[in-house]
Amino acid sequence: MNGLPLSADNLLSTLSDHGISPEDVKAAFDLSARFFALDDDIKARTPLNGKNAGWEKNAQIRPSTGTADQKESMQLQFARMEGLWPDEKDIPEFRSQAEYFMKQVQR
C-alpha cells in the first residue's frame, strides 16, 4: 500500500495499491449517499450507542469552539452493531454491502 506520509503538514492523504477495485469504492460511496439521503427519522432508528457505532447528527462538540459540528456520521463496526443496522425495507442490502466493503478494507 502506498500513500503520502502523514504529518501536520498533510491535510489530505491518498492511498493507492490497496487492492480494492474502483467499482467497489464507488459502490461504497453510492451506499453512503443512499443512507444519508434517508429522512433523519429513519436514520435516528440507529443511534450512536456509546460504543462508537451508530448514526449521529450535529452532536459532536468541538473542544476548540464548544459548539456542535455541522455534520452527520454513521459509524460501522463488525461487532457491537446489534440493532444499529438500517432496516432492509428502508435501504435494501445496506448491511451486506457495507460488510462486504469493510472486509475488503480489513485485509
MARMAR-840902 format. One record per residue: chain; x, y, z of N, C-alpha, C in turn; residue in three letters. Coordinates in steps of 0.05 Angstrom, whole numbers, plus 5000, padded with zeros to 4 digits. Layout:
# residues N
{site 'A'; {X; Y; Z}; {X; Y; Z}; {X; Y; Z}; 'ALA'}
...
This chain:
# residues 107
{site 'A'; {5017; 4977; 5000}; {5000; 5000; 5000}; {5018; 5025; 5000}; 'MET'}
{site 'A'; {5012; 5043; 4982}; {5028; 5068; 4980}; {5010; 5091; 4988}; 'ASN'}
{site 'A'; {5022; 5112; 4997}; {5007; 5137; 5004}; {5026; 5159; 5012}; 'GLY'}
{site 'A'; {5015; 5181; 5017}; {5031; 5204; 5026}; {5038; 5200; 5055}; 'LEU'}
{site 'A'; {5061; 5209; 5064}; {5067; 5207; 5093}; {5049; 5225; 5108}; 'PRO'}
{site 'A'; {5040; 5215; 5132}; {5022; 5231; 5148}; {5039; 5250; 5166}; 'LEU'}
{site 'A'; {5031; 5275; 5167}; {5043; 5294; 5185}; {5024; 5318; 5188}; 'SER'}
{site 'A'; {5031; 5336; 5205}; {5015; 5360; 5209}; {5013; 5377; 5184}; 'ALA'}
{site 'A'; {5032; 5374; 5166}; {5032; 5389; 5141}; {5014; 5378; 5120}; 'ASP'}
{site 'A'; {5006; 5352; 5123}; {4989; 5339; 5103}; {4961; 5338; 5113}; 'ASN'}
{site 'A'; {4943; 5352; 5100}; {4915; 5352; 5109}; {4899; 5331; 5094}; 'LEU'}
{site 'A'; {4910; 5321; 5073}; {4896; 5300; 5057}; {4916; 5280; 5047}; 'LEU'}
{site 'A'; {4910; 5255; 5050}; {4927; 5233; 5040}; {4910; 5216; 5022}; 'SER'}
{site 'A'; {4923; 5203; 5003}; {4911; 5185; 4984}; {4925; 5159; 4985}; 'THR'}
{site 'A'; {4911; 5137; 4988}; {4922; 5110; 4988}; {4920; 5099; 4960}; 'LEU'}
{site 'A'; {4940; 5085; 4951}; {4939; 5071; 4926}; {4949; 5042; 4930}; 'SER'}
{site 'A'; {4945; 5026; 4910}; {4954; 4998; 4911}; {4942; 4983; 4935}; 'ASP'}
{site 'A'; {4917; 4990; 4942}; {4905; 4977; 4965}; {4889; 4952; 4957}; 'HIS'}
{site 'A'; {4886; 4947; 4932}; {4873; 4922; 4923}; {4843; 4923; 4921}; 'GLY'}
{site 'A'; {4830; 4945; 4927}; {4801; 4947; 4925}; {4795; 4960; 4898}; 'ILE'}
{site 'A'; {4777; 4947; 4883}; {4772; 4957; 4856}; {4758; 4984; 4857}; 'SER'}
{site 'A'; {4762; 5001; 4836}; {4748; 5026; 4835}; {4718; 5023; 4835}; 'PRO'}
{site 'A'; {4708; 5001; 4824}; {4679; 4996; 4824}; {4669; 4991; 4852}; 'GLU'}
{site 'A'; {4684; 4977; 4869}; {4676; 4972; 4897}; {4678; 4998; 4913}; 'ASP'}
{site 'A'; {4698; 5014; 4908}; {4700; 5040; 4922}; {4676; 5057; 4915}; 'VAL'}
{site 'A'; {4669; 5059; 4889}; {4646; 5074; 4880}; {4620; 5063; 4893}; 'LYS'}
{site 'A'; {4617; 5037; 4894}; {4594; 5025; 4906}; {4591; 5033; 4936}; 'ALA'}
{site 'A'; {4614; 5034; 4950}; {4613; 5042; 4978}; {4604; 5072; 4981}; 'ALA'}
{site 'A'; {4614; 5089; 4963}; {4606; 5117; 4964}; {4576; 5119; 4957}; 'PHE'}
{site 'A'; {4567; 5103; 4937}; {4539; 5104; 4930}; {4521; 5094; 4953}; 'ASP'}
{site 'A'; {4530; 5074; 4967}; {4515; 5064; 4990}; {4514; 5085; 5012}; 'LEU'}
{site 'A'; {4536; 5099; 5017}; {4536; 5120; 5036}; {4516; 5142; 5028}; 'SER'}
{site 'A'; {4516; 5150; 5003}; {4498; 5171; 4993}; {4469; 5162; 4997}; 'ALA'}
{site 'A'; {4463; 5136; 4991}; {4436; 5127; 4995}; {4428; 5128; 5025}; 'ARG'}
{site 'A'; {4446; 5121; 5043}; {4440; 5122; 5071}; {4434; 5151; 5080}; 'PHE'}
{site 'A'; {4452; 5169; 5073}; {4450; 5197; 5083}; {4427; 5211; 5069}; 'PHE'}
{site 'A'; {4416; 5201; 5047}; {4393; 5213; 5035}; {4367; 5205; 5049}; 'ALA'}
{site 'A'; {4368; 5185; 5067}; {4344; 5178; 5081}; {4335; 5200; 5100}; 'LEU'}
{site 'A'; {4310; 5201; 5106}; {4300; 5221; 5126}; {4313; 5216; 5153}; 'ASP'}
{site 'A'; {4317; 5238; 5167}; {4330; 5236; 5194}; {4315; 5218; 5213}; 'ASP'}
{site 'A'; {4288; 5217; 5211}; {4274; 5200; 5230}; {4280; 5170; 5224}; 'ASP'}
{site 'A'; {4286; 5163; 5200}; {4294; 5135; 5193}; {4322; 5130; 5204}; 'ILE'}
{site 'A'; {4341; 5148; 5198}; {4369; 5145; 5208}; {4370; 5145; 5238}; 'LYS'}
{site 'A'; {4352; 5159; 5251}; {4352; 5161; 5280}; {4345; 5134; 5293}; 'ALA'}
{site 'A'; {4335; 5115; 5278}; {4330; 5089; 5290}; {4355; 5073; 5295}; 'ARG'}
{site 'A'; {4378; 5084; 5286}; {4404; 5071; 5290}; {4423; 5090; 5305}; 'THR'}
{site 'A'; {4415; 5099; 5329}; {4431; 5120; 5343}; {4458; 5111; 5352}; 'PRO'}
{site 'A'; {4477; 5130; 5353}; {4504; 5124; 5364}; {4500; 5112; 5391}; 'LEU'}
{site 'A'; {4513; 5089; 5397}; {4508; 5074; 5421}; {4527; 5077; 5444}; 'ASN'}
{site 'A'; {4545; 5096; 5442}; {4565; 5100; 5463}; {4588; 5081; 5461}; 'GLY'}
{site 'A'; {4587; 5063; 5441}; {4609; 5044; 5436}; {4621; 5049; 5409}; 'LYS'}
{site 'A'; {4618; 5073; 5399}; {4630; 5082; 5373}; {4617; 5067; 5350}; 'ASN'}
{site 'A'; {4591; 5064; 5351}; {4576; 5052; 5329}; {4548; 5065; 5328}; 'ALA'}
{site 'A'; {4539; 5071; 5304}; {4512; 5082; 5300}; {4514; 5110; 5287}; 'GLY'}
{site 'A'; {4490; 5122; 5284}; {4487; 5147; 5270}; {4484; 5171; 5290}; 'TRP'}
{site 'A'; {4496; 5193; 5282}; {4493; 5218; 5297}; {4492; 5241; 5278}; 'GLU'}
{site 'A'; {4480; 5263; 5287}; {4479; 5287; 5270}; {4481; 5311; 5288}; 'LYS'}
{site 'A'; {4500; 5329; 5281}; {4504; 5354; 5296}; {4507; 5350; 5326}; 'ASN'}
{site 'A'; {4521; 5328; 5333}; {4523; 5321; 5361}; {4551; 5322; 5373}; 'ALA'}
{site 'A'; {4572; 5319; 5357}; {4599; 5321; 5367}; {4606; 5349; 5373}; 'GLN'}
{site 'A'; {4613; 5355; 5398}; {4621; 5381; 5407}; {4651; 5385; 5402}; 'ILE'}
{site 'A'; {4657; 5406; 5387}; {4685; 5413; 5382}; {4697; 5426; 5407}; 'ARG'}
{site 'A'; {4718; 5415; 5418}; {4731; 5426; 5442}; {4740; 5455; 5437}; 'PRO'}
{site 'A'; {4749; 5461; 5413}; {4760; 5487; 5407}; {4739; 5509; 5407}; 'SER'}
{site 'A'; {4714; 5502; 5401}; {4693; 5523; 5399}; {4670; 5519; 5419}; 'THR'}
{site 'A'; {4668; 5494; 5429}; {4646; 5488; 5447}; {4619; 5485; 5433}; 'GLY'}
{site 'A'; {4620; 5484; 5406}; {4595; 5481; 5391}; {4595; 5455; 5376}; 'THR'}
{site 'A'; {4572; 5446; 5368}; {4569; 5420; 5354}; {4579; 5423; 5325}; 'ALA'}
{site 'A'; {4592; 5402; 5315}; {4600; 5401; 5287}; {4574; 5400; 5270}; 'ASP'}
{site 'A'; {4575; 5413; 5248}; {4552; 5413; 5230}; {4555; 5390; 5210}; 'GLN'}
{site 'A'; {4553; 5365; 5220}; {4556; 5342; 5203}; {4540; 5319; 5215}; 'LYS'}
{site 'A'; {4538; 5298; 5199}; {4527; 5273; 5209}; {4546; 5250; 5201}; 'GLU'}
{site 'A'; {4544; 5229; 5216}; {4561; 5206; 5211}; {4547; 5180; 5218}; 'SER'}
{site 'A'; {4555; 5159; 5205}; {4546; 5132; 5212}; {4571; 5116; 5216}; 'MET'}
{site 'A'; {4575; 5108; 5241}; {4599; 5093; 5247}; {4592; 5063; 5248}; 'GLN'}
{site 'A'; {4607; 5047; 5233}; {4602; 5019; 5230}; {4624; 5003; 5242}; 'LEU'}
{site 'A'; {4618; 4980; 5252}; {4638; 4961; 5263}; {4629; 4933; 5256}; 'GLN'}
{site 'A'; {4647; 4914; 5260}; {4640; 4886; 5257}; {4625; 4876; 5282}; 'PHE'}
{site 'A'; {4631; 4887; 5304}; {4618; 4879; 5330}; {4602; 4903; 5341}; 'ALA'}
{site 'A'; {4586; 4898; 5361}; {4571; 4919; 5375}; {4551; 4934; 5356}; 'ARG'}
{site 'A'; {4541; 4921; 5336}; {4522; 4933; 5317}; {4494; 4923; 5321}; 'MET'}
{site 'A'; {4489; 4909; 5343}; {4462; 4898; 5347}; {4442; 4921; 5348}; 'GLU'}
{site 'A'; {4421; 4919; 5331}; {4401; 4940; 5330}; {4409; 4965; 5316}; 'GLY'}
{site 'A'; {4433; 4966; 5304}; {4442; 4991; 5292}; {4444; 4990; 5262}; 'LEU'}
{site 'A'; {4438; 4967; 5250}; {4437; 4965; 5221}; {4411; 4976; 5211}; 'TRP'}
{site 'A'; {4411; 4993; 5191}; {4386; 5003; 5180}; {4368; 4980; 5171}; 'PRO'}
{site 'A'; {4343; 4984; 5172}; {4323; 4963; 5164}; {4325; 4959; 5134}; 'ASP'}
{site 'A'; {4324; 4934; 5126}; {4325; 4926; 5098}; {4303; 4940; 5081}; 'GLU'}
{site 'A'; {4280; 4945; 5093}; {4259; 4958; 5078}; {4265; 4988; 5072}; 'LYS'}
{site 'A'; {4282; 5000; 5089}; {4289; 5028; 5085}; {4312; 5031; 5065}; 'ASP'}
{site 'A'; {4331; 5013; 5066}; {4354; 5014; 5049}; {4364; 4985; 5043}; 'ILE'}
{site 'A'; {4352; 4972; 5023}; {4358; 4944; 5018}; {4388; 4939; 5014}; 'PRO'}
{site 'A'; {4397; 4917; 5026}; {4424; 4907; 5023}; {4445; 4925; 5036}; 'GLU'}
{site 'A'; {4438; 4944; 5053}; {4457; 4961; 5065}; {4478; 4945; 5081}; 'PHE'}
{site 'A'; {4468; 4928; 5098}; {4486; 4912; 5115}; {4505; 4895; 5099}; 'ARG'}
{site 'A'; {4494; 4880; 5080}; {4511; 4861; 5065}; {4532; 4877; 5048}; 'SER'}
{site 'A'; {4524; 4899; 5036}; {4543; 4914; 5020}; {4564; 4928; 5038}; 'GLN'}
{site 'A'; {4555; 4938; 5061}; {4574; 4951; 5079}; {4594; 4931; 5090}; 'ALA'}
{site 'A'; {4585; 4908; 5098}; {4603; 4888; 5109}; {4622; 4877; 5088}; 'GLU'}
{site 'A'; {4612; 4875; 5063}; {4630; 4866; 5041}; {4653; 4886; 5038}; 'TYR'}
{site 'A'; {4647; 4912; 5038}; {4668; 4932; 5034}; {4686; 4933; 5059}; 'PHE'}
{site 'A'; {4675; 4931; 5083}; {4691; 4931; 5107}; {4711; 4909; 5108}; 'MET'}
{site 'A'; {4702; 4885; 5099}; {4720; 4862; 5098}; {4744; 4867; 5079}; 'LYS'}
{site 'A'; {4738; 4880; 5057}; {4759; 4886; 5038}; {4780; 4905; 5050}; 'GLN'}
{site 'A'; {4770; 4925; 5064}; {4787; 4945; 5077}; {4804; 4932; 5099}; 'VAL'}
{site 'A'; {4793; 4913; 5112}; {4806; 4899; 5135}; {4829; 4882; 5126}; 'GLN'}
{site 'A'; {4829; 4873; 5101}; {4850; 4854; 5091}; {4878; 4865; 5094}; 'ARG'}
